[in-house]
Amino acid sequence: MSLQKPGEREEEYFARLEFERKKKAAEEAQWRLAEEERRRLKELHSMRCPKCGSELVAIEYQGIEVDKCTACEGIWLDCGELEQVASKEGGFLASLLRIFR
């Protein structure tokens, strides 16, 4: 036998709906914050040297665009560029590439 007063089930139902609405709103806000943080980090690190943080400039090396640091002069390769350089150079770079495959 249930000892609930009339209307208690209705109150529970609406309380549960309100909780779900607030939970969904909080999840959406969390997602927006995470997305904004990803954008901020991309802007902060885009075309920046991973070693010293200085600006990277795109240069051409054997027809392949690579990134060079303006301060420490490090050379940074994007995905697939090592394979392109190794295929043109052969020798040491090709053997180095075989190690990492």
Order of alpha helices (4+ residues) and beta strands (2+ residues): alpha-beta-beta-beta-alpha-alpha
